[in-house]
Amino acid sequence: MSRYAGKLGELHTAYARLVGLWPADKLRPTHCYKRVLGQHMDAQFDRMAAIQGAALGRELERVQQEIAVLQKLVANKYRTQHRLSAAITDPASHRGYYTKLLGSIDKAVASGKQLSLR
């Protein structure tokens, strides 16, 4: 349940749902983007609760656009629409590099090793 009323409450609920769906980063367990999104959301909606009139309407439109983008990011829509070519994922200068890198990362995560990229 949102602490905001009306359209602001609906948008807050939608935004909070998307923040909850944001995946954890296994490579950077100390850098939680979900927490950053949540803090941004709280600050943004607290600020918008004090706005009225046309300014509020513009802010609501902007938040609706943010929600639409977050929905696409959570659903991996951009990744499926814009596939990377083999020239990028398997460069001729170092065949199999990214495949080996991802394999070693998956192996480290599965073994429970503490990973943290800074």
N, CA, C and O atoms as a printed pandas DataFrame, in Angstrom:
     atom_number atom_name residue_name chain_id  residue_number  x_coord  y_coord  z_coord
0              1         N          MET        A               1    0.847   -1.184    0.000
1              2        CA          MET        A               1    0.000    0.000    0.000
2              3         C          MET        A               1    0.889    1.242    0.000
3              4         O          MET        A               1    1.857    1.341    0.754
4              5         N          SER        A               2    0.543    2.146   -0.835
5              6        CA          SER        A               2    1.324    3.370   -0.975
6              7         C          SER        A               2    0.888    4.402    0.054
7              8         O          SER        A               2   -0.275    4.442    0.455
8              9         N          ARG        A               3    1.822    5.228    0.472
9             10        CA          ARG        A               3    1.494    6.294    1.421
10            11         C          ARG        A               3    1.043    7.559    0.706
11            12         O          ARG        A               3    0.777    8.575    1.347
12            13         N          TYR        A               4    0.956    7.503   -0.619
13            14        CA          TYR        A               4    0.538    8.646   -1.424
14            15         C          TYR        A               4   -0.855    8.384   -1.985
15            16         O          TYR        A               4   -1.249    7.236   -2.192
16            17         N          ALA        A               5   -1.599    9.470   -2.228
17            18        CA          ALA        A               5   -2.976    9.340   -2.703
18            19         C          ALA        A               5   -3.064    9.594   -4.204
19            20         O          ALA        A               5   -2.196   10.238   -4.793
20            21         N          GLY        A               6   -4.114    9.082   -4.801
21            22        CA          GLY        A               6   -4.424    9.365   -6.201
22            23         C          GLY        A               6   -3.404    8.822   -7.180
23            24         O          GLY        A               6   -2.833    7.749   -6.984
24            25         N          LYS        A               7   -3.189    9.587   -8.237
25            26        CA          LYS        A               7   -2.273    9.192   -9.310
26            27         C          LYS        A               7   -0.853    9.005   -8.781
27            28         O          LYS        A               7   -0.134    8.110   -9.224
28            29         N          LEU        A               8   -0.456    9.845   -7.841
29            30        CA          LEU        A               8    0.873    9.728   -7.243
30            31         C          LEU        A               8    1.025    8.374   -6.541
31            32         O          LEU        A               8    2.076    7.739   -6.624
32            33         N          GLY        A               9   -0.021    7.946   -5.857
33            34        CA          GLY        A               9   -0.003    6.646   -5.188
34            35         C          GLY        A               9    0.090    5.489   -6.173
35            36         O          GLY        A               9    0.810    4.519   -5.937
36            37         N          GLU        A              10   -0.646    5.597   -7.281
37            38        CA          GLU        A              10   -0.596    4.549   -8.308
38            39         C          GLU        A              10    0.813    4.428   -8.891
39            40         O          GLU        A              10    1.337    3.328   -9.063
40            41         N          LEU        A              11    1.409    5.577   -9.191
41            42        CA          LEU        A              11    2.756    5.567   -9.760
42            43         C          LEU        A              11    3.783    5.055   -8.753
43            44         O          LEU        A              11    4.714    4.339   -9.121
44            45         N          HIS        A              12    3.613    5.420   -7.486
45            46        CA          HIS        A              12    4.531    4.947   -6.450
46            47         C          HIS        A              12    4.455    3.426   -6.330
47            48         O          HIS        A              12    5.484    2.762   -6.200
48            49         N          THR        A              13    3.253    2.878   -6.373
49            50        CA          THR        A              13    3.076    1.431   -6.290
50            51         C          THR        A              13    3.737    0.732   -7.477
51            52         O          THR        A              13    4.418   -0.279   -7.306
52            53         N          ALA        A              14    3.536    1.274   -8.677
53            54        CA          ALA        A              14    4.137    0.684   -9.879
54            55         C          ALA        A              14    5.660    0.758   -9.811
55            56         O          ALA        A              14    6.349   -0.208  -10.141
56            57         N          TYR        A              15    6.177    1.892   -9.388
57            58        CA          TYR        A              15    7.631    2.094   -9.286
58            59         C          TYR        A              15    8.213    1.132   -8.244
59            60         O          TYR        A              15    9.244    0.503   -8.482
60            61         N          ALA        A              16    7.547    1.024   -7.089
61            62        CA          ALA        A              16    8.032    0.147   -6.020
62            63         C          ALA        A              16    8.037   -1.316   -6.469
63            64         O          ALA        A              16    8.936   -2.073   -6.105
64            65         N          ARG        A              17    7.044   -1.714   -7.253
65            66        CA          ARG        A              17    6.992   -3.084   -7.764
66            67         C          ARG        A              17    8.198   -3.352   -8.665
67            68         O          ARG        A              17    8.820   -4.410   -8.579
68            69         N          LEU        A              18    8.521   -2.391   -9.528
69            70        CA          LEU        A              18    9.660   -2.553  -10.431
70            71         C          LEU        A              18   10.985   -2.574   -9.673
71            72         O          LEU        A              18   11.887   -3.338  -10.018
72            73         N          VAL        A              19   11.104   -1.747   -8.651
73            74        CA          VAL        A              19   12.319   -1.758   -7.829
74            75         C          VAL        A              19   12.470   -3.129   -7.170
75            76         O          VAL        A              19   13.579   -3.653   -7.066
76            77         N          GLY        A              20   11.362   -3.702   -6.728
77            78        CA          GLY        A              20   11.399   -5.029   -6.117
78            79         C          GLY        A              20   11.804   -6.129   -7.083
79            80         O          GLY        A              20   12.366   -7.144   -6.671
80            81         N          LEU        A              21   11.521   -5.935   -8.364
81            82        CA          LEU        A              21   11.872   -6.929   -9.384
82            83         C          LEU        A              21   13.312   -6.807   -9.873
83            84         O          LEU        A              21   13.799   -7.678  -10.594
84            85         N          TRP        A              22   13.999   -5.726   -9.482
85            86        CA          TRP        A              22   15.357   -5.502   -9.979
86            87         C          TRP        A              22   16.261   -6.631   -9.490
87            88         O          TRP        A              22   16.253   -6.939   -8.299
88            89         N          PRO        A              23   17.039   -7.255  -10.373
89            90        CA          PRO        A              23   17.866   -8.402   -9.971
90            91         C          PRO        A              23   19.072   -7.990   -9.124
91            92         O          PRO        A              23   19.589   -6.879   -9.242
92            93         N          ALA        A              24   19.497   -8.908   -8.279
93            94        CA          ALA        A              24   20.698   -8.683   -7.471
94            95         C          ALA        A              24   21.925   -8.868   -8.354
95            96         O          ALA        A              24   21.911   -9.677   -9.282
96            97         N          ASP        A              25   22.966   -8.133   -8.070
97            98        CA          ASP        A              25   24.209   -8.234   -8.824
98            99         C          ASP        A              25   25.150   -9.165   -8.068
99           100         O          ASP        A              25   25.701   -8.797   -7.030
100          101         N          LYS        A              26   25.329  -10.365   -8.593
101          102        CA          LYS        A              26   26.159  -11.358   -7.912
102          103         C          LYS        A              26   27.635  -10.981   -7.925
103          104         O          LYS        A              26   28.394  -11.408   -7.055
104          105         N          LEU        A              27   28.040  -10.187   -8.900
105          106        CA          LEU        A              27   29.443   -9.783   -8.970
106          107         C          LEU        A              27   29.781   -8.666   -8.000
107          108         O          LEU        A              27   30.916   -8.559   -7.538
108          109         N          ARG        A              28   28.809   -7.847   -7.698
109          110        CA          ARG        A              28   29.039   -6.695   -6.814
110          111         C          ARG        A              28   28.027   -6.721   -5.661
111          112         O          ARG        A              28   27.124   -5.887   -5.613
112          113         N          PRO        A              29   28.172   -7.663   -4.745
113          114        CA          PRO        A              29   27.185   -7.776   -3.670
114          115         C          PRO        A              29   27.158   -6.573   -2.732
115          116         O          PRO        A              29   26.172   -6.360   -2.026
116          117         N          THR        A              30   28.229   -5.788   -2.718
117          118        CA          THR        A              30   28.267   -4.619   -1.841
118          119         C          THR        A              30   27.700   -3.373   -2.510
119          120         O          THR        A              30   27.524   -2.346   -1.854
120          121         N          HIS        A              31   27.413   -3.451   -3.795
121          122        CA          HIS        A              31   26.861   -2.319   -4.543
122          123         C          HIS        A              31   25.464   -2.699   -5.021
123          124         O          HIS        A              31   25.312   -3.295   -6.087
124          125         N          CYS        A              32   24.465   -2.364   -4.251
125          126        CA          CYS        A              32   23.099   -2.793   -4.534
126          127         C          CYS        A              32   22.337   -1.696   -5.278
127          128         O          CYS        A              32   21.923   -0.702   -4.682
128          129         N          TYR        A              33   22.160   -1.887   -6.580
129          130        CA          TYR        A              33   21.452   -0.891   -7.380
130          131         C          TYR        A              33   19.972   -0.838   -7.008
131          132         O          TYR        A              33   19.329    0.200   -7.162
132          133         N          LYS        A              34   19.432   -1.953   -6.520
133          134        CA          LYS        A              34   18.038   -1.974   -6.078
134          135         C          LYS        A              34   17.837   -0.973   -4.936
135          136         O          LYS        A              34   16.832   -0.263   -4.894
136          137         N          ARG        A              35   18.794   -0.923   -4.022
137          138        CA          ARG        A              35   18.712    0.016   -2.894
138          139         C          ARG        A              35   18.813    1.456   -3.390
139          140         O          ARG        A              35   18.095    2.334   -2.911
140          141         N          VAL        A              36   19.706    1.695   -4.352
141          142        CA          VAL        A              36   19.863    3.040   -4.923
142          143         C          VAL        A              36   18.573    3.474   -5.608
143          144         O          VAL        A              36   18.133    4.611   -5.441
144          145         N          LEU        A              37   17.965    2.576   -6.377
145          146        CA          LEU        A              37   16.685    2.892   -7.029
146          147         C          LEU        A              37   15.605    3.208   -5.996
147          148         O          LEU        A              37   14.824    4.142   -6.173
148          149         N          GLY        A              38   15.566    2.430   -4.923
149          150        CA          GLY        A              38   14.579    2.662   -3.871
150          151         C          GLY        A              38   14.763    4.009   -3.189
151          152         O          GLY        A              38   13.788    4.707   -2.912
152          153         N          GLN        A              39   16.006    4.376   -2.919
153          154        CA          GLN        A              39   16.280    5.674   -2.303
154          155         C          GLN        A              39   15.907    6.814   -3.244
155          156         O          GLN        A              39   15.343    7.821   -2.819
156          157         N          HIS        A              40   16.225    6.647   -4.522
157          158        CA          HIS        A              40   15.856    7.655   -5.523
158          159         C          HIS        A              40   14.340    7.793   -5.589
159          160         O          HIS        A              40   13.814    8.905   -5.642
160          161         N          MET        A              41   13.644    6.664   -5.585
161          162        CA          MET        A              41   12.188    6.669   -5.650
162          163         C          MET        A              41   11.597    7.403   -4.443
163          164         O          MET        A              41   10.722    8.253   -4.605
164          165         N          ASP        A              42   12.067    7.083   -3.246
165          166        CA          ASP        A              42   11.533    7.722   -2.040
166          167         C          ASP        A              42   11.747    9.231   -2.064
167          168         O          ASP        A              42   10.829    9.996   -1.769
168          169         N          ALA        A              43   12.955    9.657   -2.416
169          170        CA          ALA        A              43   13.250   11.096   -2.462
170          171         C          ALA        A              43   12.405   11.792   -3.527
171          172         O          ALA        A              43   11.894   12.890   -3.305
172          173         N          GLN        A              44   12.265   11.157   -4.661
173          174        CA          GLN        A              44   11.501   11.737   -5.767
174          175         C          GLN        A              44   10.026   11.895   -5.407
175          176         O          GLN        A              44    9.435   12.943   -5.668
176          177         N          PHE        A              45    9.427   10.865   -4.810
177          178        CA          PHE        A              45    8.007   10.929   -4.484
178          179         C          PHE        A              45    7.741   11.844   -3.294
179          180         O          PHE        A              45    6.692   12.487   -3.241
180          181         N          ASP        A              46    8.662   11.917   -2.343
181          182        CA          ASP        A              46    8.501   12.869   -1.240
182          183         C          ASP        A              46    8.518   14.300   -1.770
183          184         O          ASP        A              46    7.741   15.143   -1.323
184          185         N          ARG        A              47    9.412   14.571   -2.730
185          186        CA          ARG        A              47    9.488   15.899   -3.338
186          187         C          ARG        A              47    8.213   16.196   -4.139
187          188         O          ARG        A              47    7.691   17.310   -4.096
188          189         N          MET        A              48    7.723   15.199   -4.861
189          190        CA          MET        A              48    6.524   15.411   -5.684
190          191         C          MET        A              48    5.264   15.596   -4.836
191          192         O          MET        A              48    4.313   16.239   -5.281
192          193         N          ALA        A              49    5.245   15.044   -3.632
193          194        CA          ALA        A              49    4.072   15.184   -2.770
194          195         C          ALA        A              49    3.839   16.638   -2.378
195          196         O          ALA        A              49    2.718   17.020   -2.045
196          197         N          ALA        A              50    4.894   17.452   -2.416
197          198        CA          ALA        A              50    4.781   18.867   -2.047
198          199         C          ALA        A              50    4.465   19.764   -3.237
199          200         O          ALA        A              50    4.218   20.956   -3.059
200          201         N          ILE        A              51    4.467   19.213   -4.442
201          202        CA          ILE        A              51    4.231   20.005   -5.657
202          203         C          ILE        A              51    2.751   19.960   -6.014
203          204         O          ILE        A              51    2.071   18.963   -5.771
204          205         N          GLN        A              52    2.265   21.047   -6.593
205          206        CA          GLN        A              52    0.864   21.104   -7.032
206          207         C          GLN        A              52    0.781   21.730   -8.414
207          208         O          GLN        A              52    1.734   22.345   -8.893
208          209         N          GLY        A              53   -0.364   21.566   -9.040
209          210        CA          GLY        A              53   -0.643   22.235  -10.307
210          211         C          GLY        A              53    0.083   21.647  -11.498
211          212         O          GLY        A              53    0.323   20.442  -11.576
212          213         N          ALA        A              54    0.432   22.539  -12.436
213          214        CA          ALA        A              54    1.054   22.127  -13.696
214          215         C          ALA        A              54    2.418   21.474  -13.474
215          216         O          ALA        A              54    2.798   20.557  -14.202
216          217         N          ALA        A              55    3.142   21.942  -12.477
217          218        CA          ALA        A              55    4.458   21.364  -12.192
218          219         C          ALA        A              55    4.321   19.894  -11.795
219          220         O          ALA        A              55    5.148   19.064  -12.173
220          221         N          LEU        A              56    3.274   19.579  -11.032
221          222        CA          LEU        A              56    3.032   18.190  -10.640
222          223         C          LEU        A              56    2.704   17.346  -11.866
223          224         O          LEU        A              56    3.165   16.210  -11.982
224          225         N          GLY        A              57    1.916   17.892  -12.772
225          226        CA          GLY        A              57    1.572   17.171  -13.999
226          227         C          GLY        A              57    2.806   16.810  -14.814
227          228         O          GLY        A              57    2.916   15.695  -15.324
228          229         N          ARG        A              58    3.735   17.755  -14.936
229          230        CA          ARG        A              58    4.978   17.488  -15.673
230          231         C          ARG        A              58    5.810   16.411  -14.975
231          232         O          ARG        A              58    6.382   15.537  -15.627
232          233         N          GLU        A              59    5.871   16.484  -13.654
233          234        CA          GLU        A              59    6.627   15.485  -12.894
234          235         C          GLU        A              59    5.998   14.102  -13.023
235          236         O          GLU        A              59    6.708   13.103  -13.138
236          237         N          LEU        A              60    4.664   14.043  -13.005
237          238        CA          LEU        A              60    3.983   12.756  -13.151
238          239         C          LEU        A              60    4.274   12.137  -14.514
239          240         O          LEU        A              60    4.473   10.926  -14.617
240          241         N          GLU        A              61    4.298   12.959  -15.558
241          242        CA          GLU        A              61    4.625   12.462  -16.900
242          243         C          GLU        A              61    6.052   11.920  -16.947
243          244         O          GLU        A              61    6.311   10.878  -17.550
244          245         N          ARG        A              62    6.965   12.629  -16.313
245          246        CA          ARG        A              62    8.361   12.193  -16.292
246          247         C          ARG        A              62    8.506   10.862  -15.555
247          248         O          ARG        A              62    9.254    9.983  -15.983
248          249         N          VAL        A              63    7.785   10.724  -14.443
249          250        CA          VAL        A              63    7.843    9.478  -13.672
250          251         C          VAL        A              63    7.228    8.330  -14.474
251          252         O          VAL        A              63    7.719    7.202  -14.417
252          253         N          GLN        A              64    6.160    8.610  -15.218
253          254        CA          GLN        A              64    5.571    7.571  -16.064
254          255         C          GLN        A              64    6.582    7.090  -17.104
255          256         O          GLN        A              64    6.646    5.899  -17.406
256          257         N          GLN        A              65    7.365    8.009  -17.645
257          258        CA          GLN        A              65    8.403    7.624  -18.608
258          259         C          GLN        A              65    9.482    6.776  -17.933
259          260         O          GLN        A              65    9.954    5.796  -18.510
260          261         N          GLU        A              66    9.873    7.148  -16.716
261          262        CA          GLU        A              66   10.862    6.363  -15.971
262          263         C          GLU        A              66   10.343    4.955  -15.717
263          264         O          GLU        A              66   11.084    3.981  -15.849
264          265         N          ILE        A              67    9.074    4.852  -15.354
265          266        CA          ILE        A              67    8.471    3.547  -15.086
266          267         C          ILE        A              67    8.471    2.695  -16.351
267          268         O          ILE        A              67    8.766    1.501  -16.294
268          269         N          ALA        A              68    8.143    3.299  -17.488
269          270        CA          ALA        A              68    8.141    2.559  -18.757
270          271         C          ALA        A              68    9.538    2.029  -19.080
271          272         O          ALA        A              68    9.684    0.891  -19.527
272          273         N          VAL        A              69   10.556    2.846  -18.856
273          274        CA          VAL        A              69   11.933    2.417  -19.121
274          275         C          VAL        A              69   12.337    1.308  -18.153
275          276         O          VAL        A              69   12.948    0.322  -18.567
276          277         N          LEU        A              70   12.006    1.454  -16.869
277          278        CA          LEU        A              70   12.337    0.412  -15.890
278          279         C          LEU        A              70   11.660   -0.905  -16.241
279          280         O          LEU        A              70   12.260   -1.968  -16.086
280          281         N          GLN        A              71   10.403   -0.848  -16.718
281          282        CA          GLN        A              71    9.705   -2.069  -17.125
282          283         C          GLN        A              71   10.467   -2.769  -18.246
283          284         O          GLN        A              71   10.621   -3.990  -18.233
284          285         N          LYS        A              72   10.939   -1.995  -19.207
285          286        CA          LYS        A              72   11.687   -2.580  -20.324
286          287         C          LYS        A              72   13.024   -3.152  -19.855
287          288         O          LYS        A              72   13.453   -4.201  -20.334
288          289         N          LEU        A              73   13.681   -2.466  -18.922
289          290        CA          LEU        A              73   14.953   -2.968  -18.406
290          291         C          LEU        A              73   14.765   -4.263  -17.621
291          292         O          LEU        A              73   15.534   -5.209  -17.792
292          293         N          VAL        A              74   13.752   -4.310  -16.765
293          294        CA          VAL        A              74   13.498   -5.503  -15.964
294          295         C          VAL        A              74   13.144   -6.689  -16.863
295          296         O          VAL        A              74   13.518   -7.824  -16.570
296          297         N          ALA        A              75   12.426   -6.425  -17.956
297          298        CA          ALA        A              75   12.021   -7.485  -18.881
298          299         C          ALA        A              75   13.109   -7.828  -19.902
299          300         O          ALA        A              75   12.893   -8.695  -20.748
300          301         N          ASN        A              76   14.265   -7.173  -19.844
301          302        CA          ASN        A              76   15.359   -7.373  -20.799
302          303         C          ASN        A              76   14.942   -7.093  -22.237
303          304         O          ASN        A              76   15.458   -7.717  -23.164
304          305         N          LYS        A              77   14.022   -6.172  -22.428
305          306        CA          LYS        A              77   13.530   -5.872  -23.769
306          307         C          LYS        A              77   14.630   -5.294  -24.655
307          308         O          LYS        A              77   14.713   -5.632  -25.836
308          309         N          TYR        A              78   15.464   -4.439  -24.107
309          310        CA          TYR        A              78   16.528   -3.833  -24.905
310          311         C          TYR        A              78   17.546   -4.884  -25.340
311          312         O          TYR        A              78   18.083   -4.817  -26.446
312          313         N          ARG        A              79   17.805   -5.839  -24.477
313          314        CA          ARG        A              79   18.774   -6.892  -24.812
314          315         C          ARG        A              79   18.261   -7.759  -25.955
315          316         O          ARG        A              79   19.032   -8.158  -26.827
316          317         N          THR        A              80   16.969   -8.050  -25.954
317          318        CA          THR        A              80   16.417   -8.881  -27.019
318          319         C          THR        A              80   16.248   -8.099  -28.316
319          320         O          THR        A              80   16.346   -8.679  -29.397
320          321         N          GLN        A              81   16.001   -6.808  -28.234
321          322        CA          GLN        A              81   15.836   -5.988  -29.436
322          323         C          GLN        A              81   17.168   -5.668  -30.102
323          324         O          GLN        A              81   17.248   -5.595  -31.328
324          325         N          HIS        A              82   18.191   -5.481  -29.320
325          326        CA          HIS        A              82   19.480   -5.033  -29.841
326          327         C          HIS        A              82   20.563   -6.054  -29.505
327          328         O          HIS        A              82   21.380   -5.840  -28.609
328          329         N          ARG        A              83   20.557   -7.141  -30.223
329          330        CA          ARG        A              83   21.546   -8.197  -29.993
330          331         C          ARG        A              83   22.942   -7.738  -30.424
331          332         O          ARG        A              83   23.098   -6.994  -31.392
332          333         N          LEU        A              84   23.933   -8.195  -29.691
333          334        CA          LEU        A              84   25.319   -7.882  -30.032
334          335         C          LEU        A              84   25.799   -8.827  -31.132
335          336         O          LEU        A              84   25.439  -10.004  -31.155
336          337         N          SER        A              85   26.597   -8.308  -32.021
337          338        CA          SER        A              85   27.118   -9.129  -33.115
338          339         C          SER        A              85   28.245  -10.025  -32.605
339          340         O          SER        A              85   28.811   -9.789  -31.538
340          341         N          ALA        A              86   28.554  -11.048  -33.382
341          342        CA          ALA        A              86   29.633  -11.964  -33.021
342          343         C          ALA        A              86   30.983  -11.252  -33.007
343          344         O          ALA        A              86   31.892  -11.664  -32.286
344          345         N          ALA        A              87   31.119  -10.198  -33.790
345          346        CA          ALA        A              87   32.376   -9.447  -33.801
346          347         C          ALA        A              87   32.652   -8.813  -32.438
347          348         O          ALA        A              87   33.808   -8.594  -32.076
348          349         N          ILE        A              88   31.608   -8.522  -31.695
349          350        CA          ILE        A              88   31.775   -7.929  -30.362
350          351         C          ILE        A              88   31.881   -9.014  -29.300
351          352         O          ILE        A              88   32.739   -8.938  -28.420
352          353         N          THR        A              89   31.016  -10.026  -29.373
353          354        CA          THR        A              89   30.992  -11.053  -28.334
354          355         C          THR        A              89   32.105  -12.083  -28.468
355          356         O          THR        A              89   32.457  -12.741  -27.490
356          357         N          ASP        A              90   32.661  -12.230  -29.661
357          358        CA          ASP        A              90   33.744  -13.186  -29.880
358          359         C          ASP        A              90   34.768  -12.570  -30.835
359          360         O          ASP        A              90   34.853  -12.975  -31.995
360          361         N          PRO        A              91   35.544  -11.594  -30.356
361          362        CA          PRO        A              91   36.463  -10.872  -31.246
362          363         C          PRO        A              91   37.555  -11.784  -31.812
363          364         O          PRO        A              91   38.019  -12.710  -31.146
364          365         N          ALA        A              92   37.946  -11.506  -33.034
365          366        CA          ALA        A              92   38.971  -12.310  -33.706
366          367         C          ALA        A              92   40.307  -12.254  -32.973
367          368         O          ALA        A              92   41.088  -13.203  -33.042
368          369         N          SER        A              93   40.575  -11.173  -32.282
369          370        CA          SER        A              93   41.855  -11.023  -31.586
370          371         C          SER        A              93   41.980  -11.928  -30.362
371          372         O          SER        A              93   43.089  -12.201  -29.902
372          373         N          HIS        A              94   40.845  -12.394  -29.833
373          374        CA          HIS        A              94   40.897  -13.230  -28.627
374          375         C          HIS        A              94   39.652  -14.113  -28.580
375          376         O          HIS        A              94   38.729  -13.864  -27.804
376          377         N          ARG        A              95   39.640  -15.136  -29.412
377          378        CA          ARG        A              95   38.487  -16.037  -29.503
378          379         C          ARG        A              95   38.198  -16.706  -28.157
379          380         O          ARG        A              95   39.106  -17.187  -27.478
380          381         N          GLY        A              96   36.927  -16.726  -27.794
381          382        CA          GLY        A              96   36.494  -17.416  -26.585
382          383         C          GLY        A              96   36.750  -16.672  -25.284
383          384         O          GLY        A              96   36.477  -17.212  -24.213
384          385         N          TYR        A              97   37.261  -15.463  -25.343
385          386        CA          TYR        A              97   37.608  -14.726  -24.124
386          387         C          TYR        A              97   36.391  -14.518  -23.224
387          388         O          TYR        A              97   36.435  -14.838  -22.036
388          389         N          TYR        A              98   35.317  -13.990  -23.781
389          390        CA          TYR        A              98   34.149  -13.674  -22.961
390          391         C          TYR        A              98   33.443  -14.937  -22.479
391          392         O          TYR        A              98   32.886  -14.956  -21.382
392          393         N          THR        A              99   33.463  -15.978  -23.283
393          394        CA          THR        A              99   32.874  -17.244  -22.855
394          395         C          THR        A              99   33.631  -17.788  -21.649
395          396         O          THR        A              99   33.017  -18.228  -20.677
396          397         N          LYS        A             100   34.956  -17.762  -21.708
397          398        CA          LYS        A             100   35.776  -18.224  -20.584
398          399         C          LYS        A             100   35.591  -17.327  -19.364
399          400         O          LYS        A             100   35.522  -17.816  -18.236
400          401         N          LEU        A             101   35.511  -16.027  -19.585
401          402        CA          LEU        A             101   35.323  -15.080  -18.483
402          403         C          LEU        A             101   34.001  -15.339  -17.769
403          404         O          LEU        A             101   33.962  -15.410  -16.540
404          405         N          LEU        A             102   32.926  -15.479  -18.529
405          406        CA          LEU        A             102   31.621  -15.750  -17.925
406          407         C          LEU        A             102   31.617  -17.094  -17.209
407          408         O          LEU        A             102   31.017  -17.231  -16.143
408          409         N          GLY        A             103   32.282  -18.080  -17.788
409          410        CA          GLY        A             103   32.379  -19.388  -17.140
410          411         C          GLY        A             103   33.097  -19.307  -15.802
411          412         O          GLY        A             103   32.663  -19.914  -14.823
412          413         N          SER        A             104   34.190  -18.563  -15.758
413          414        CA          SER        A             104   34.931  -18.439  -14.498
414          415         C          SER        A             104   34.138  -17.654  -13.454
415          416         O          SER        A             104   34.215  -17.951  -12.262
416          417         N          ILE        A             105   33.380  -16.660  -13.897
417          418        CA          ILE        A             105   32.538  -15.902  -12.962
418          419         C          ILE        A             105   31.437  -16.792  -12.408
419          420         O          ILE        A             105   31.192  -16.802  -11.201
420          421         N          ASP        A             106   30.769  -17.542  -13.288
421          422        CA          ASP        A             106   29.710  -18.454  -12.838
422          423         C          ASP        A             106   30.257  -19.498  -11.870
423          424         O          ASP        A             106   29.609  -19.830  -10.877
424          425         N          LYS        A             107   31.442  -20.012  -12.160
425          426        CA          LYS        A             107   32.067  -21.007  -11.293
426          427         C          LYS        A             107   32.372  -20.405   -9.917
427          428         O          LYS        A             107   32.135  -21.046   -8.893
428          429         N          ALA        A             108   32.890  -19.186   -9.893
429          430        CA          ALA        A             108   33.206  -18.526   -8.624
430          431         C          ALA        A             108   31.946  -18.237   -7.818
431          432         O          ALA        A             108   31.930  -18.404   -6.599
432          433         N          VAL        A             109   30.885  -17.800   -8.505
433          434        CA          VAL        A             109   29.624  -17.522   -7.814
434          435         C          VAL        A             109   29.043  -18.811   -7.255
435          436         O          VAL        A             109   28.564  -18.835   -6.121
436          437         N          ALA        A             110   29.080  -19.894   -8.046
437          438        CA          ALA        A             110   28.532  -21.176   -7.601
438          439         C          ALA        A             110   29.310  -21.741   -6.416
439          440         O          ALA        A             110   28.729  -22.390   -5.547
440          441         N          SER        A             111   30.620  -21.498   -6.376
441          442        CA          SER        A             111   31.425  -22.029   -5.276
442          443         C          SER        A             111   31.327  -21.175   -4.016
443          444         O          SER        A             111   31.841  -21.552   -2.962
444          445         N          GLY        A             112   30.665  -20.024   -4.127
445          446        CA          GLY        A             112   30.459  -19.179   -2.952
446          447         C          GLY        A             112   31.618  -18.260   -2.632
447          448         O          GLY        A             112   31.676  -17.697   -1.539
448          449         N          LYS        A             113   32.538  -18.100   -3.559
449          450        CA          LYS        A             113   33.651  -17.185   -3.317
450          451         C          LYS        A             113   33.140  -15.759   -3.223
451          452         O          LYS        A             113   32.198  -15.374   -3.915
452          453         N          GLN        A             114   33.771  -14.988   -2.364
453          454        CA          GLN        A             114   33.402  -13.585   -2.202
454          455         C          GLN        A             114   33.947  -12.791   -3.373
455          456         O          GLN        A             114   35.161  -12.668   -3.538
456          457         N          LEU        A             115   33.049  -12.252   -4.188
457          458        CA          LEU        A             115   33.449  -11.448   -5.337
458          459         C          LEU        A             115   33.030  -10.014   -5.107
459          460         O          LEU        A             115   31.932   -9.743   -4.619
460          461         N          SER        A             116   33.887   -9.126   -5.451
461          462        CA          SER        A             116   33.529   -7.718   -5.375
462          463         C          SER        A             116   34.389   -6.948   -6.355
463          464         O          SER        A             116   35.603   -6.835   -6.184
464          465         N          LEU        A             117   33.748   -6.423   -7.380
465          466        CA          LEU        A             117   34.456   -5.598   -8.349
466          467         C          LEU        A             117   34.278   -4.154   -7.944
467          468         O          LEU        A             117   33.165   -3.723   -7.645
468          469         N          ARG        A             118   35.340   -3.418   -7.932
469          470        CA          ARG        A             118   35.238   -2.013   -7.538
470          471         C          ARG        A             118   35.453   -1.133   -8.707
471          472         O          ARG        A             118   35.406    0.091   -8.576
